[in-house]
Amino acid sequence: SSSSDEESAPTAAEELAAQKREERLRKFRELHMKRNEARKLNHQEVVEEDKRLKLPANWEAKKARLEWELKVEEKKKECAAKGEDYDRVKLLEISAEDAERWERKKKRKNPDLGFSDYAAAQLRQYQRLTKQIKPDMEKYEKLREENGEELYPTANSLLHGTHVPCKEGVDRMVTDLEKQIEKREKYSRRRAYNDDADIDYINERNAKFNKKAERFYGKYTAEIKQNLERGTAV
Protein backbone atom coordinates (compact mmCIF):
# COMPACT_ATOMS: atom_id res chain seq x y z
CA SER A 1 0.00 0.00 0.00
CA SER A 2 2.86 2.31 0.76
CA SER A 3 4.27 1.79 -2.74
CA SER A 4 0.92 2.66 -4.32
CA ASP A 5 0.75 5.89 -2.19
CA GLU A 6 4.19 6.84 -3.37
CA GLU A 7 3.18 6.27 -7.00
CA SER A 8 -0.02 8.41 -6.64
CA ALA A 9 1.77 11.30 -4.86
CA PRO A 10 3.22 13.86 -7.36
CA THR A 11 6.96 14.11 -7.51
CA ALA A 12 8.87 17.34 -6.89
CA ALA A 13 9.72 17.61 -10.59
CA GLU A 14 6.06 17.43 -11.61
CA GLU A 15 5.13 20.10 -9.04
CA LEU A 16 7.85 22.39 -10.38
CA ALA A 17 6.66 21.82 -13.95
CA ALA A 18 3.07 22.61 -12.92
CA GLN A 19 4.17 25.83 -11.21
CA LYS A 20 6.14 26.92 -14.28
CA ARG A 21 3.15 26.17 -16.53
CA GLU A 22 0.85 28.19 -14.24
CA GLU A 23 3.35 31.06 -14.24
CA ARG A 24 3.52 31.03 -18.05
CA LEU A 25 -0.29 31.00 -18.29
CA ARG A 26 -0.48 33.91 -15.87
CA LYS A 27 2.07 35.93 -17.90
CA PHE A 28 0.24 35.06 -21.10
CA ARG A 29 -3.06 36.30 -19.62
CA GLU A 30 -1.34 39.54 -18.50
CA LEU A 31 0.15 40.09 -21.96
CA HIS A 32 -3.22 39.40 -23.54
CA MET A 33 -4.89 41.99 -21.27
CA LYS A 34 -2.15 44.55 -21.98
CA ARG A 35 -2.53 43.98 -25.73
CA ASN A 36 -6.29 44.51 -25.51
CA GLU A 37 -5.77 47.64 -23.43
CA ALA A 38 -3.21 49.02 -25.90
CA ARG A 39 -5.55 48.25 -28.80
CA LYS A 40 -8.37 50.09 -27.03
CA LEU A 41 -6.14 53.11 -26.29
CA ASN A 42 -4.90 53.21 -29.89
CA HIS A 43 -8.47 53.14 -31.15
CA GLN A 44 -9.42 56.00 -28.83
CA GLU A 45 -6.39 58.01 -29.98
CA VAL A 46 -7.31 57.44 -33.65
CA VAL A 47 -10.86 58.61 -32.97
CA GLU A 48 -9.60 61.71 -31.12
CA GLU A 49 -7.13 62.52 -33.90
CA ASP A 50 -9.87 62.19 -36.49
CA LYS A 51 -12.01 64.61 -34.47
CA ARG A 52 -9.11 67.09 -34.23
CA LEU A 53 -8.51 66.94 -37.99
CA LYS A 54 -12.18 67.67 -38.68
CA LEU A 55 -12.13 70.76 -36.43
CA PRO A 56 -11.43 74.24 -37.93
CA ALA A 57 -7.80 75.36 -38.21
CA ASN A 58 -8.16 78.04 -35.52
CA TRP A 59 -10.09 75.86 -33.09
CA GLU A 60 -7.29 75.74 -30.52
CA ALA A 61 -7.05 79.54 -30.43
CA LYS A 62 -10.84 79.89 -30.16
CA LYS A 63 -10.95 77.32 -27.36
CA ALA A 64 -8.21 79.13 -25.43
CA ARG A 65 -10.02 82.42 -25.93
CA LEU A 66 -13.34 80.98 -24.70
CA GLU A 67 -11.65 79.45 -21.65
CA TRP A 68 -10.04 82.80 -20.86
CA GLU A 69 -13.40 84.61 -21.21
CA LEU A 70 -15.05 82.08 -18.88
CA LYS A 71 -12.31 82.64 -16.29
CA VAL A 72 -12.79 86.40 -16.58
CA GLU A 73 -16.57 86.07 -16.12
CA GLU A 74 -16.07 83.85 -13.06
CA LYS A 75 -13.58 86.34 -11.61
CA LYS A 76 -16.01 89.22 -12.21
CA LYS A 77 -18.83 87.34 -10.45
CA GLU A 78 -16.51 86.51 -7.56
CA CYS A 79 -15.47 90.18 -7.22
CA ALA A 80 -19.09 91.34 -7.45
CA ALA A 81 -20.09 88.90 -4.68
CA LYS A 82 -17.28 90.26 -2.44
CA GLY A 83 -18.08 93.88 -3.34
CA GLU A 84 -14.67 94.44 -4.94
CA ASP A 85 -13.76 96.33 -8.11
CA TYR A 86 -12.70 93.83 -10.79
CA ASP A 87 -10.36 96.30 -12.57
CA ARG A 88 -8.45 97.00 -9.34
CA VAL A 89 -8.16 93.30 -8.54
CA LYS A 90 -6.94 92.58 -12.08
CA LEU A 91 -4.28 95.29 -11.85
CA LEU A 92 -3.10 93.93 -8.49
CA GLU A 93 -2.61 90.47 -10.01
CA ILE A 94 -0.48 91.74 -12.92
CA SER A 95 3.22 91.13 -12.36
CA ALA A 96 5.75 93.96 -12.67
CA GLU A 97 7.38 92.25 -15.66
CA ASP A 98 4.12 92.10 -17.63
CA ALA A 99 3.25 95.69 -16.73
CA GLU A 100 6.66 96.91 -17.90
CA ARG A 101 6.40 94.93 -21.14
CA TRP A 102 2.92 96.32 -21.92
CA GLU A 103 4.10 99.83 -21.12
CA ARG A 104 7.04 99.48 -23.52
CA LYS A 105 4.69 98.17 -26.20
CA LYS A 106 2.36 101.15 -25.76
CA LYS A 107 5.24 103.62 -25.90
CA ARG A 108 6.70 102.12 -29.08
CA LYS A 109 6.64 104.85 -31.71
CA ASN A 110 5.43 104.29 -35.26
CA PRO A 111 5.13 100.47 -35.17
CA ASP A 112 5.54 98.78 -38.55
CA LEU A 113 2.07 97.43 -39.30
CA GLY A 114 2.98 96.31 -42.81
CA PHE A 115 1.41 97.41 -46.08
CA SER A 116 -2.38 97.13 -46.31
CA ASP A 117 -3.25 99.73 -48.97
CA TYR A 118 -1.94 103.02 -50.35
CA ALA A 119 -4.36 105.13 -48.27
CA ALA A 120 -3.10 103.56 -45.04
CA ALA A 121 0.54 104.02 -46.13
CA GLN A 122 -0.14 107.69 -46.96
CA LEU A 123 -1.84 108.26 -43.59
CA ARG A 124 1.10 106.63 -41.84
CA GLN A 125 3.57 108.88 -43.65
CA TYR A 126 1.45 111.94 -42.83
CA GLN A 127 1.43 111.05 -39.13
CA ARG A 128 5.18 110.47 -39.18
CA LEU A 129 5.85 113.83 -40.85
CA THR A 130 3.51 115.79 -38.59
CA LYS A 131 5.19 114.33 -35.48
CA GLN A 132 8.49 115.80 -36.72
CA ILE A 133 7.09 119.35 -36.95
CA LYS A 134 8.32 121.62 -34.17
CA PRO A 135 6.35 124.90 -34.19
CA ASP A 136 8.07 128.19 -33.37
CA MET A 137 5.83 129.47 -30.58
CA GLU A 138 7.61 132.85 -30.34
CA LYS A 139 6.98 133.60 -33.99
CA TYR A 140 3.38 132.38 -33.68
CA GLU A 141 2.72 134.76 -30.76
CA LYS A 142 4.26 137.62 -32.72
CA LEU A 143 2.05 136.92 -35.75
CA ARG A 144 -1.03 136.70 -33.56
CA GLU A 145 -0.26 140.09 -32.03
CA GLU A 146 0.29 141.65 -35.47
CA ASN A 147 -2.71 140.15 -37.32
CA GLY A 148 -5.23 139.57 -34.53
CA GLU A 149 -8.39 137.78 -35.74
CA GLU A 150 -7.16 137.88 -39.36
CA LEU A 151 -4.65 135.15 -38.42
CA TYR A 152 -7.54 132.65 -38.31
CA PRO A 153 -9.09 132.56 -41.80
CA THR A 154 -12.79 131.97 -42.41
CA ALA A 155 -14.82 131.00 -45.48
CA ASN A 156 -14.75 134.64 -46.64
CA SER A 157 -11.01 135.13 -46.19
CA LEU A 158 -8.76 135.71 -49.19
CA LEU A 159 -5.61 133.69 -48.56
CA HIS A 160 -3.85 133.76 -51.94
CA GLY A 161 -0.86 136.10 -51.92
CA THR A 162 -1.40 137.29 -48.36
CA HIS A 163 1.28 135.15 -46.72
CA VAL A 164 4.97 135.12 -47.56
CA PRO A 165 6.91 132.26 -45.91
CA CYS A 166 10.18 133.04 -44.20
CA LYS A 167 13.50 131.81 -45.59
CA GLU A 168 14.04 129.47 -42.61
CA GLY A 169 10.67 127.82 -43.20
CA VAL A 170 11.40 127.31 -46.90
CA ASP A 171 14.83 125.84 -46.14
CA ARG A 172 13.29 123.51 -43.57
CA MET A 173 10.70 122.32 -46.09
CA VAL A 174 13.36 121.76 -48.78
CA THR A 175 15.53 119.78 -46.34
CA ASP A 176 12.56 117.63 -45.35
CA LEU A 177 11.65 116.93 -48.99
CA GLU A 178 15.25 116.00 -49.79
CA LYS A 179 15.23 113.55 -46.87
CA GLN A 180 11.99 111.99 -48.16
CA ILE A 181 13.45 111.60 -51.67
CA GLU A 182 16.65 110.07 -50.27
CA LYS A 183 14.67 107.61 -48.15
CA ARG A 184 12.43 106.69 -51.09
CA GLU A 185 15.42 106.00 -53.33
CA LYS A 186 17.02 103.90 -50.60
CA TYR A 187 14.04 101.55 -50.38
CA SER A 188 13.17 101.50 -54.09
CA ARG A 189 13.47 98.09 -55.74
CA ARG A 190 14.07 99.61 -59.21
CA ARG A 191 17.62 98.86 -60.35
CA ALA A 192 19.64 101.65 -61.89
CA TYR A 193 20.43 101.27 -65.60
CA ASN A 194 24.10 100.67 -66.39
CA ASP A 195 25.17 102.22 -69.72
CA ASP A 196 28.47 100.29 -69.77
CA ALA A 197 26.87 96.84 -69.44
CA ASP A 198 26.82 94.51 -72.48
CA ILE A 199 23.55 94.50 -74.40
CA ASP A 200 22.59 90.83 -74.71
CA TYR A 201 18.82 91.28 -74.93
CA ILE A 202 16.20 92.36 -77.47
CA ASN A 203 13.58 93.82 -75.12
CA GLU A 204 12.95 94.48 -71.42
CA ARG A 205 11.34 91.09 -70.81
CA ASN A 206 14.29 89.32 -72.40
CA ALA A 207 16.68 91.42 -70.26
CA LYS A 208 14.95 90.27 -67.08
CA PHE A 209 15.09 86.63 -68.23
CA ASN A 210 18.80 86.93 -69.03
CA LYS A 211 19.50 88.39 -65.57
CA LYS A 212 17.70 85.48 -63.90
CA ALA A 213 19.56 82.96 -66.06
CA GLU A 214 22.88 84.64 -65.24
CA ARG A 215 22.11 84.60 -61.53
CA PHE A 216 21.34 80.88 -61.46
CA TYR A 217 23.57 79.44 -64.22
CA GLY A 218 26.25 82.11 -64.77
CA LYS A 219 29.00 80.24 -62.93
CA TYR A 220 28.40 77.14 -65.10
CA THR A 221 28.25 78.95 -68.47
CA ALA A 222 30.98 81.58 -67.95
CA GLU A 223 33.60 79.64 -69.94
CA ILE A 224 31.19 78.92 -72.82
CA LYS A 225 30.23 82.60 -72.99
CA GLN A 226 33.90 83.69 -73.09
CA ASN A 227 34.66 81.21 -75.88
CA LEU A 228 31.69 82.49 -77.90
CA GLU A 229 32.83 86.10 -77.46
CA ARG A 230 36.43 85.23 -78.45
CA GLY A 231 35.25 83.10 -81.36
CA THR A 232 37.08 80.04 -80.09
CA ALA A 233 34.02 77.93 -79.32
CA VAL A 234 34.10 74.40 -80.78
Secondary structure as UniProt FT lines:
FT   HELIX           2..8
FT   HELIX           12..54
FT   TURN            57..58
FT   HELIX           59..82
FT   HELIX           86..93
FT   HELIX           96..107
FT   HELIX           118..132
FT   HELIX           137..147
FT   HELIX           148..151
FT   TURN            155..156
FT   TURN            160..162
FT   HELIX           167..187
FT   TURN            195..196
FT   HELIX           204..230
//
